[in-house]
């Protein structure tokens, strides 16, 4: 009957029936024996699942299993076709009798990778794992990589001394640590996925290299972090935490709408949203509770029209060096991974930049950071607010490393191995040969029906960099690298909401002065015409033909500037943006990006761009390319161009 109803082959249904019967059998056992536990593990059940079946905890099942000496064996994938022994074992677990892995003992360092690539978590963290792993090898340590993603460089069999192709769960990591007995485990390079394991690893007696688990918890726990920020005199947006709908409503009423809400301990802005009223907050809270039920929901006052900034830094526990201070080009409210950013900042004032540098060093010192730290800020009305502190590698570390030529992840590995920044010869001010712009790459053309509007939940799947002598040319290069294009002539189609009309006016005026024809829908056209900028009128989609989409399809529009109205995108705006995407018409959905595009077009028209290799850019800096290092430390050479 099930086969007829679903079309699923009976073979699969029999396998599922076998699993269900095994669950019933195991749940009814009085006290599982070693043989019975091993049977369930061979069928693929995790300790957490077994605990749920028996109404107990994952830790209780693990304790029972270890007491009964039920452990996985590690089998080798033969990468040499049986011709000769593999120099770098590539291992997977199996509840088999024979173990093919020889432990490294105290010589090994375990690096937890970033896990599966997904929207919100990509290859940026894998870059950090790879560079750090190679640095540990140069220091004479055996590197043990744990990752479950075959698509990454870190899971190439020759990157580490030993690769365990295992899920990044507490159960799997503890089993590998039990077998390998490493010097320690590195959790700060793989993003939020391994960072979640910090406290349970410490509770299990595992040595965590780098920043202490307690310091990581201070940064992640809202109450403890707020107390730290107050002690350091750093301003935060009004905020609170909630574990229930009632608590969420109370917090939001106290700090005032709009609010930015998100679960704690998540990456890529998953389930993050800007909420404007109580009804929307109630709807959101139910969704967020499913994302991370064990952690509270964080609620912050949303700072509208604020600049956002990022600071990446490196600390050895005593001295802290700022890797780079970046400004997001998109306004606050767009996820940092989706926003283009520029190094150095181009609109944030010198006083605010200096404050961000000072605050970052204060946080690093207070938390005793050993390794990398990332701090995110918002600047509104000249006031610098700290948004969050991440005592780990950030997704901007590869960008900063390429821009400055200083391999931050590699240096972080040396610091975690016990070297100081002075021994490594790291200067206080890292070199910057020009202006660097990071641009996000989006998968919208591959996802039919998805709107292109950016928000607090990350949607990009990659990033590129443009490097030049000016911001405009660097932004232009980044757009070209992201498979975009910017017009040098033609028509600019503008349709923005009422609140953006004053902001778009000077941008439109600059385009008009460059000789572009301005085309706009009725409200926008009326606004710019009344202020001296000529604009041709075009009908909205629902107003008949020919309309805005016809203009895009016919190739009569070279650039679209569009911002949506209200919380939900109107059908017209969505159809216009989708038409632009499908017909490869460049578009911007924020005023800051429109202004940056204008700067880039001016730079392209002036033909001031230059083509240099990354090595040539780094040769322009006055800092020695290879600072003196301690005899046991890895050489600090520029991050190789084009290498992950």
N, C-alpha and C positions, 0 to 999 in steps of 0.2 A: 504493500500500500504506500509506504514512504517513497519507494522508488518511483512508482507511478505519479505520485503527487509532486515530487521534486525533480525527478530526472537524474538523481544521484545514483551512481553505480552501486549495486548491492555490496561489492567488495568493501567500499568505504563505510557503508552502513554497518557491516559486520565488525569492522575495526572500532567504530564508535561504540557499538554495543558492548564489545569486549572491555573498553575503557570504563564504561558506565558500570558494568558488572564488577570490575576490579575496585572501583570507588566504593560500591556498596559492601563488598567483601572486607575491604580494609577498614572502613568505618565501624564495622561490627566486631573487629578483633579486640580481645581483652588487653593484651600487651604484645605489640608486634615483635617478632623475632628478627634476627639478622637476615635470615633467608627471606622472610616476608617483606622486610624493608627493601632488600635488594631487588626483589621481584617488581615492586612498585617503581623503584628508581629506573629499572631497565625499561619500563613502559613510558618513562618520560615525565613522571610526576615530580614537581619541585617540592622542597620542604614546606614552602608556604601553602601549597595546595594540600599536602598531606596533613598539615596542621589544621586547616579549615575543615577537612573531612572528619577529624577527630575532636574538633572543638577546642583545640589548643593552639599554641603559637609556633611560628617558624623556628624560634630559638629552642623550644622544647623538643621539636622533632630533630633538629640538628644535634642537640646534646645526646639524645637517645641513639641516633645513628652513629655518632662518633664513639659513644661508649661501647657500641656493638661492633666497632671497627668496620663500618660500612662506608667505603669511600670510593670515588671514581678512580679508574686508571686512565692514563693519558696515552693515546695512540698517535703514532707519527704518520703524517701524510708524506709519502715517498716522492720528493721533488726531483730525484735523480734517476728514476726509472730502474732502480735496483742495480745500477752500474757501480755506484760507490756510495759510501755513507753521506748523508746530507750534513753540510756544515752548519746550517741554521735550521733546527727542527721546527716543524710546523705541526702543532698538536691540537687534538680535540679530545674531549672526555668521553668515557664509556664505562658503564658499570661491568667491566670485564675483569678477569683475574690477572692478566698480564699488563704491567706498566712499562712503557717504552721510553719514559722520560727520566733522565738523570738529573737530580736537583743540583743547582748551582751553589746552594747554601748561602753563606754571608756575602759572597761576591756579587750576588744578583740585586738588581733594582727593578721592581715591578712598576710599569707605567700603565695606568688605566686609560684606554682610548676613549673616543667620543661616541662610540656606538653607531647605530644606523644613521645615514644621512637622511634628512627630511627637511621640509620647509621650516626654517628656524634654527637648524643646526647643520652646518655643512663642513667643507674641507678645511676651514680656517683653523679649527681645533686640531685637526689631524696634522696640519703643518707644524703646530707647536709640539705635538707628540714626536713627530719624526725628527725635528731639529734637536730636541732635548735628548732623544734616544741616541742619536749619533754623538752628541756631546758626552754622554755618560760612557760610551764606548771609548772615546778618546781619553777619558780619565782612567781607563783600565778597568771599568766595571762591566759586568755582564748585564745586558739589558733584556728584560722579559716584558714583552708587550701582550696585553690582554685587550682584545677587540673582536667584535663580531661582524664587522662590515668588510666584505671582500672587495668593495669598490675603492677602499682607501689605500694610500701609499704605506701607512703604518702596518698594513697586513700583507705587504710584499714580504716574501719569505727571507729576503736578505737585508732588511732594514734593521732588525733586532737580532740578538744572539739566540733568542727563543721566542716563538710566537704561539700563544694560546688563543685559538679561535673559539672564544667562549662568550656567552652573554655577560653583560656588566651588571650582574646581580650579586648581592651579598653572599649568597650560597656558593656561587661559582668562584668568586674572588677568594673567599676564605679557604676553599679547598686547594686552590693553586698556591696560596701563601703557606698553608700547612705543609704542602709537599715541597715547595722550593726553599722555604726558610730564608727569605731575602733580607737584605739589609734594611729595606723599607719599601713603602708604596707611595707613588706619586699620584695625587688626585687632582692637582690644580691645572692640568694641561688639557683635559678633555672636555671642558665646559661643565655644564650643570649636572650631566648624567653621573660622572664619577664623584662629583662633589657631594651628592646626596648620600654616598656611602661612607663619608668621613666619620661621622659619629658612631655608627654601628661597627665600623672597622676598629676604631679606637676602643670601643667597649669590649671587643673580642681580643684585645691585646696586641693589635697590629701596629707597628711603628709607621706613622705617616710622615713622610719627608716634607720639608718646607714649612709653610705656615701651619701653626698648631690647629687641631680640630676645634678647640675652644674659641680661637680667634675667628675661624670660619663661621662658627655658630653665632658669634657676636654680630658679624656682618649680615647674617641671614635672618636672625631673630629680631623682629621689629622693635620689641620693647628694649632689648639690650642695646641695639644699635642707636635708638633714639637717645638713650641715656649717654652713650659715648659721644654722639654729635653735640649734645648739650654741654657735656664736659669740655669739649674742644672748642666750643663757641661757634659751631657751624650751623647756619640756618637750614631748616628743613621745611618743605611744604607741610601744612597741617595734615595730620594723618591719623590712622588708627587701624586696628585689626578686628576681624569678626569671624566667629565660628558658627553663627546662625544668622538667619534673615533679620531677626529682630535687632541683633547687635549691629548688623550692617546698616540698617536704617538709622539707628541711633547715632552711629559714627558719622554718617553722611549728613545728617541734620546738624550735627555739631560743627563740622568743618565747612559745610556749604557745598552745593552743587555748582558746576559739574565736578565729578570726581573720577579719578583713574583707579580702576579696580583690577586686581590680578591675584592669582594664587601665589603663595610663596614657593620657593624652590622649583621654579619652572624656568625653561629657557626659550628664547625666541618669542617672548611675549605671548606664549600660548594662553588662550582664554583671557587675554588682557583687553580691556574695553574702557572707553570714555562714556560715562553714564550721566545723563542730564536730569533724571527725575526718579522718584521713589519706585514707580511701577517698573521702570527699566532695571533698576537695581535689584528688585525682587526676582525678576526673570533671570538676570545674570547670575545671581548667587546660586541658584539651583544648578546651573550649567557648570560653574566654577567648582562647586563641591564635588563634581564627578571627576574633575581633572586631577585633583590632589586632595583626597578626603582626609589625609592625615595631617595636613597643614592648613593654617587659617588663611582667610582671604585678606589681602592687604588693600587698604583704601587710602588714597592720597588726594588732596586737593589738586585739581588739574590747573596748571598755570598756562592760561591761554596767551598766545602771541609771545611766548618766551623763546629765546635762543637756547639750544641745548649744546652741551660740550662733553667731550670724552677725554679722559687723561689715562694713558697707560704708563706705568712706572715699574721699576725693578728695585727690590730692596734685599739687603743681606741680613736684616734684623737690626742693623745699626744705622747704616747709611742708605739713603734712597735717592735714586736717579730718575728723573722724569724722561720717559722715552719719547713722548709726544703729547701735545695739547691740540685736540681736534675740535673743530666746530661743525655741527650738523648743518647742512644747507636747508633741509626741510625744517619746518617749525616744530615746536614741542607737540607731542601727540602722535608723531610718526615714529615707528620703532627704529632704534639706532641701526639695526641691521639693514633696514630698507632705505634709510636716508643717505644721500650722498654726503660726504664730509670732506673737509679741507684741512690740511696741515701745512702751515700754521693757520690759526683762525684769521678770518678776513673782515669780520664785523664786530667781534667782541673786543672791548677796550683793553688796553694794556693792564689797567688796574685789576680788572676782573680776571684776566689770564694769570696774573701774579697771585691773586687770591686762590685760584684753582690749583696752582702749583703748590702753594703753601699748605692748603687744606689736604691735598693728596699726601704730602710728606708727613703731615700730622697724623692722618689715618694709618699710614704704613707703620709709623713709630708706635702708635697706641696699640695696634693689633699685633705688633711683632712680626710683620710680614717677612717671610723668607721665600723669595721668588717673585712672582708677578702679582700686580694689583691693578685693577681698573676702577676708576671712579667716574660716575656720570653726574653732570651738573645741569641746572637750568638757570638762565640769567634773565631776570625780568625787572625792568625799571632800575637797572644798575645793581640789583641785589643778586648775589650768587647763592643758589640753593643746592644742597646736595640731594640727589635723587636716590642713588644707591651706591654701595661699595661692594665690589666683587674681588675677594682675595684669591684670584685665579687668573689664568690666561683669558683674554677677551678675544672676540672675533676680529678686532682691529690690530692685533699683534703682528700678523703677517704684513699688513699695510704699512705700519710704522717701521717695521724692520726693513722693508724694501725701500721706503722713502728715505730713511736715514743711513742705510747700509750697515746698521748695527743689529746683529741677530739676537733679539731679546730672549727668545725661547731657549736658545743655546746657552746664553749667559745665565738664565734662570736655573738651568740644570747644574751648572758649575756652582752656583750659590747654594742650591739644595744639597750639593755634595760636600759643602763645608768651606768653600772658598769665599773670600770677601771681594767686594767690588774694587777695593784698592789693589788687591792682588791681581785682579783681572784687568787693571788699567783702564777702567771705565771712567770717562770724564764726566763732570757735572752737567755739561751742556752737550747733548748729542748733536752731531752735524745734520744740517738740512740744506741740501744743494739748491733747492728751488721750492716751488709750490706744488704740493701733491694733492690730488683729488681722488677719492675713492667713490665709485659709483656702483650701485647694486644692479644685478641682472635678474630679471623676472621671467617666470615661465608662462605668462599670460597667453601667449599664442598657442601654447599646448593645452590650455585649459578652457575649452569653450564655455561661455556663459559666466565666467568669473569677471567681476568688475575690477577695474584697475586702480580704484581709489586706495590710497595708503592710509594706514591707521596704526594703532599700538600693537597689533598682532603681526608678527613678521611674515612676509610673503615671498621674499627674494630667495633665490637658490644659488647665487654666486656673486662675485664682485670683480671689478677691474680697477686699474689705476691709471691716471694721467699725470705726467710730470712735466712741468714747464717753468718758464721764468715769471709768468703772470697767472693770476687766478683764472682769467677768462680762457686762456689757451689750455691750461691744465684741465679745466672743466670740459672744453671742447674735445680734447683727446680722450677723456674718460667716456664721453658720450659715444664717440666713434668706436672705442674698444668694446662698449656694451652693445654693439650692433645697432647703434642708433645713428641718426644723422641730424644735422642742423642746417636749415636753409640759409642761403646767402641773399635770396631775393624771393619775391612772390607775395602771397597773402597770409596774414595771421588771423585765424578765427578765434575770437574771444567771447566767451560766455561764462560769467562768474556770478556768484551770489552777491547780494546787496552789501554784506559786510566787507567783501573783498574789493568792491569798486574803487574806493579811495586808494587802495594799495596798487591796484592794477593800472591806474591812470598814468603815473610816471613811466611805467614799463611800456605801455602802449605808445606813449608820446615818443620814447626813444626809438621804438620800431618804426614809427611814422617818419621820424627825422632821418632814418637810414634808408627810406624809400620803400618800405613795405606797405602794401595795401592792407588796411584794417577792415575786417569783416566781423560783424557782431549781431547777436540776437537783440530784440527790441530794447529791453531794459538796459543792457550794457551799451548799446549804440547810442541811446538817448543820453546816457550819463557822460560818455566821452565826448560826444558832439557838443554838449552844452559847455564843455570846458576846453573847446578849441581844437579837438582832434577829430578830423574827418573819419567817418566809418560808414561802410556800406551795410545795409540791413539785409539779414537773411532770416527766413522763417524757421521757427522751431519745428520739430518733427510732426507734432499734432496739428500744426497750423496749415498744412497742405503742401503742395509741391510747386516749384522746387524748394527744397528745404536744406537744412544744414548737412544732413547725411548725403544728399545728392551732390552737394558741393565737394564733400570729402571724396566720394566715390569717383567723381569726374576728374580728380586731380587738381582742382582749383584752390586747394588749401595746402600750404606747406608747413604750418605749425598750428597746433591747437592748444589754447590756454583755457582750461575748464575747471571750475571748482563746484562741487555739489551743494545743494541747498538742504539744510536740515539733517536730521539723523539718518533718514532713509533716502537713498539716491533716487531722484525722480527718473521715470522711464526715459524721458527725452535725453537727459544727461548721460545715462548709461548707454543708450543706443549710439549717441555721438562718440563717446569714448571707445566703444567697441568697434565702430566703423573706422576710427582713426587707427586703432591697433591692427585690424585685419588688412588695412590698405597701407600700412607702414608709414603713416603720417606721424611725425614726432609730436608728442603731447606732454603737457605738464599739468598736474592737478594741485599744485601749491604755488603760492605767490613767490616764495623764495626761490623755487626751482625755475619759475618763469624769468625772474630777474637774473639768475645765474645763466640761463640760456641766452639772454640778451647780451650779457658780458662776453659769452663765448662766441656769439655770432660777430660781435665787433672785433674780437681778436682774430677770428678766421678771415674776416674781410680785410684786415690790415696785413695779413700774411706774415705775422711776426713769429710763427711757430718754427721750431727746430726739431730735428730728429737726432737723438743721441742714444747710445746704449745706456743701460742702467749703470754699467761700470764707469762710463764717461761722466755721468752725472755725479757719481760718488767721488770721482777724482777731483771735482771742483771744491770739495770741502778742505778746510785747513787742518782738520784733525787727522793724525796719523791713521792709516787704514788698519794697522795691526798694533794696537797698544801693547806695551810689555805685559806679560802675564806670568804667573807663578809657574814653576817647572812642571807641576802636576796638573795645571789647568789647561783646558782646550784653547787653542789659538782663537782670537777674536777676529775673524775675517768677515768681510762684507757678505750679507745674505746673497747667495747665488741667484742671479736673474733667471726667472722661469723655472726654478726648482721648487717643488712643494716643501 
